[in-house]
Amino acid sequence: MKGKFQISAGAVLLLSALYYLGGLGSLAALITAALVHEAGHIAALIASGVTVEGFRFSASGICMSVGSFKSPGNEIFCLASGPLAGLVY
């Protein structure tokens, strides 16, 4: 990974609102679920030899910038691995 990480003001506002309305338990549950989901994508990308170039966290979610895929099947595998990691968790 090249080390590019961005957090938007909307993401900070969203997390603050979640903490205010739901407490620390809700915030921790959301962050844990998001980390497991993204870890599934990252594991598949690494296994496929695709580079992760950066992350952007906004109010609409987390977006990863990645290198090019070797095949459409490889891309589908990497896309499906995030939800699958959430199901296993």
N, C-alpha and C positions, 0 to 999 in steps of 0.2 A: 504494500500500500504506500502511496506517495505522501500521505499525511495531511490531506486537505480535509478540514472539518469545519462546517459552518452551522451556526445556530441562529435562527431568525428571531426577531422580537415577538412574532406571533407564537412561536413555540414556547418561549418563556412565559408569555401571557396565558397560554393554554395550560401549561403545567402548574402555574400559580393558581389558576382558577380551579383546577382539579384538586390541588392540595387544600385550598380554602373550602371548597364545597364537600369534598369526600374524605379529607384527612390524609394522614401519612400512609395508611393502609391501602387506600385506593391508588395513590400515586406510586407506591412501591409495586403494587400488582401490575399497573400499566407499564411501568418501566421494565419489570421483569419479563412480561409477555413480549414487549417490543424487542428486548435484547435476545430472547430465545429465537424469535422469528428471524431477526437479522443474522444471528449466528448460523442458522440453517442455510441462509443464502450464502454467507461468507464461506462456510465449510464446502458447499458445492462448488463455488467459484474457485476455491483453492484446489480442490480435487480435479477440477476441469482445466486448470492451468490458466485461468482468466485473472487478470490483475484487477484489484480494487483500487480505484484512483482517488476516491474521496467520498465523503458523506455530507448531506445537507439535511438538517432537521428543521422543519417548518411546522406551522399549525396544521397542515394537511398530512403530515407524516414524515417518514424518513426516506430519503432518496439517495441511492448509491450510484456513483459514477464508476463504470467498469470498462475494461478493455473490450476487444472484439471477441465474439464467440466463434468456435470452430465449425459449428453446424447448428441448424435450427433445433435439433433434438437436444443438443448440449444446452441451448438457451432455455428450452422448456424444463429440463432437469433442474437448472439453477433457479428458475422462477418458482417451480413447485416445491423446492426444498424448504422455503420459509414457512408456508402453511403446514407442511408435513412435520417440521420441527415443533411447531405449536401443538399439533395433535399428539405427538409423543410426550411433550411436556405435560 
